[in-house]
Structure formats: C-alpha cells, structure tokens
C-alpha cells in the first residue's frame, strides 16, 4: 500500500497528488492532515507512514512538508524505512534504483504540482537494482538499523 501524508505546508500539494494518484488508479491511504491546520506537526504524519512501513516493508510512502527534510528525518527513524528527498525525477529514480527507497519526501515550497506529479510517477515506475553491490549496501544499512 502507498501511504501519503502532509503537514499544513504540504496540505494543498497533497490534495493535488491524491487527485493524480486516483486518476492513475494507484491505491493509496491518506494518513493526514485531514484539514489544513497551521499548528500541526510534520512528525505526526511522517510517524504514521513510518509505522506502516515498519509493520510491512512492502508498503511505501509519499510525505510532503515545506522542504521535505523534516518528514524524511522522522520517517527514517523507523525500521525498514529508507526515505529520500527529491526535487527532480533523477533524484527520485536513482534513490529508488540505487538505494531502494520506500519513502519519497517532497518539498512543497520548491515544487509545482506538475513537477511533483512527474517526480512521483518516475519514482513509482523505478525498480530497485539487484546487482551485488546494491544488495551489499542495503545489507549494510540493515545491519546499522539493528
């Protein structure tokens, strides 16, 4: 399952992304924010996605805040989460192919809705590389997690 979350700074972009995902027939679960609340905290939504992936590492997520970093730092605290901030398609694709990311973090203040849609589409279409060097690096990350 794809989980999507955003704080107040990413709220409007999240709504646009939800429309895009629906139009592409991509199933997702919105973990919030349900309403625009200038006092909400990005950590709450990132933690929801992090918990979902920790429970089932086949899940993935898209998180949106002002610069993407707060969401990314929070999500990466959870076991099995490999989140990365991407501001273009190349960053998104290489993060998935080379680093096996399962959470894409987007900076709402830097991206148009069209750019965000292209980045998400590229990331979702990318496939993790399975050559020995990539798997070796992933195993090292797993060991560090423990």
C-alpha positions as CSV (number, residue, x, y, z in Angstrom):
1,X,0.0,0.0,0.0
2,X,1.1,3.5,-0.7
3,X,0.7,5.9,2.2
4,X,0.6,9.7,1.8
5,X,0.9,12.4,4.4
6,X,1.5,16.1,4.6
7,X,1.5,18.8,7.2
8,X,0.0,22.2,6.7
9,X,2.8,23.4,4.4
10,X,2.3,20.4,2.1
11,X,-1.5,20.1,2.5
12,X,-2.5,21.7,-0.8
13,X,0.1,19.8,-2.8
14,X,-1.1,16.5,-1.1
15,X,-4.6,17.2,-2.3
16,X,-3.4,17.6,-5.9
17,X,-1.2,14.5,-5.6
18,X,-4.2,12.5,-4.4
19,X,-6.1,13.5,-7.5
20,X,-3.2,12.4,-9.6
21,X,-2.9,9.1,-7.9
22,X,-6.6,8.4,-8.2
23,X,-6.5,9.3,-11.9
24,X,-3.7,6.8,-12.4
25,X,-5.7,4.2,-10.5
26,X,-3.0,3.9,-7.8
27,X,-4.3,2.8,-4.5
28,X,-3.3,4.9,-1.5
29,X,-4.1,5.7,2.1
30,X,-4.1,9.3,3.3
31,X,-2.7,9.5,6.8
32,X,-3.4,13.2,7.1
33,X,-3.6,16.0,7.6
34,X,-7.3,15.8,7.1
35,X,-7.8,19.5,7.3
36,X,-5.4,22.5,7.0
37,X,-4.1,23.3,10.5
38,X,-1.3,25.8,10.7
39,X,-0.3,24.4,14.1
40,X,0.1,20.7,13.1
41,X,3.4,18.9,13.2
42,X,5.0,17.1,10.3
43,X,6.3,14.5,12.7
44,X,2.8,13.1,13.3
45,X,2.2,12.3,9.7
46,X,5.7,11.0,9.0
47,X,5.4,8.7,12.0
48,X,2.2,7.3,10.7
49,X,3.9,6.4,7.4
50,X,7.0,5.1,9.2
51,X,4.9,2.8,11.4
52,X,3.0,1.5,8.3
53,X,6.3,0.6,6.7
54,X,7.8,-0.9,9.8
55,X,4.8,-3.1,10.1
56,X,5.1,-4.2,6.4
57,X,8.2,-3.4,4.5
58,X,6.2,-3.9,1.2
59,X,4.4,-0.6,2.0
60,X,5.7,2.7,0.6
61,X,5.0,6.3,1.2
62,X,5.0,9.9,-0.1
63,X,5.5,12.7,2.5
64,X,5.2,16.4,1.9
65,X,6.3,19.3,4.0
66,X,7.9,22.7,3.3
67,X,11.4,21.4,2.5
68,X,10.8,17.6,2.7
69,X,13.6,17.2,5.3
70,X,11.6,17.1,8.5
71,X,9.3,14.4,7.1
72,X,12.4,12.5,5.8
73,X,14.3,12.7,9.1
74,X,11.2,11.5,11.1
75,X,10.3,8.6,8.7
76,X,13.9,7.4,8.7
77,X,13.7,6.8,12.4
78,X,11.6,3.7,11.8
79,X,13.0,0.3,11.0
80,X,12.8,-0.7,7.3
81,X,12.2,2.9,6.2
82,X,14.6,4.3,3.5
83,X,13.3,7.8,2.8
84,X,14.9,10.4,0.5
85,X,14.1,14.0,-0.5
86,X,13.8,14.5,-4.3
87,X,13.4,17.8,-6.1
88,X,13.6,16.3,-9.6
89,X,12.9,13.0,-11.4
90,X,16.6,11.9,-11.5
91,X,16.9,12.2,-7.7
92,X,13.7,10.2,-7.2
93,X,14.6,7.5,-9.7
94,X,18.2,7.0,-8.5
95,X,17.1,6.9,-4.9
96,X,14.7,4.0,-5.7
97,X,17.1,2.2,-8.1
98,X,20.3,2.6,-6.2
99,X,19.2,3.0,-2.6
100,X,15.9,1.1,-2.6
101,X,13.9,4.0,-1.1
102,X,10.4,3.3,0.0
103,X,9.5,6.8,1.1
104,X,9.6,9.8,-1.2
105,X,9.8,13.1,0.6
106,X,8.8,16.2,-1.4
107,X,9.4,19.9,-0.6
108,X,6.1,21.7,-1.2
109,X,7.7,25.1,-1.2
110,X,10.0,24.2,-4.1
111,X,7.8,22.2,-6.5
112,X,4.9,22.9,-8.7
113,X,2.1,20.3,-8.6
114,X,3.0,19.3,-12.2
115,X,6.7,18.7,-11.1
116,X,5.6,16.8,-8.1
117,X,3.4,14.5,-10.2
118,X,6.3,13.8,-12.6
119,X,8.6,13.0,-9.7
120,X,6.1,10.7,-8.1
121,X,5.4,8.9,-11.4
122,X,9.1,8.4,-12.1
123,X,9.7,7.1,-8.6
124,X,6.8,4.7,-8.7
125,X,7.9,3.4,-12.0
126,X,11.5,2.9,-11.0
127,X,12.7,-0.6,-10.0
128,X,15.4,-1.2,-7.4
129,X,18.6,-2.6,-8.8
130,X,19.6,-6.1,-7.6
131,X,23.2,-6.3,-8.6
132,X,25.5,-7.4,-5.9
133,X,26.9,-4.0,-5.0
134,X,23.4,-2.6,-4.4
135,X,22.3,-5.6,-2.3
136,X,25.6,-5.4,-0.3
137,X,24.9,-1.8,0.5
138,X,21.3,-2.5,1.5
139,X,22.5,-5.3,3.8
140,X,24.9,-2.8,5.5
141,X,22.1,-0.4,6.1
142,X,20.0,-3.2,7.6
143,X,22.9,-4.0,10.0
144,X,23.2,-0.4,11.0
145,X,19.5,-0.3,11.8
146,X,19.9,-3.1,14.3
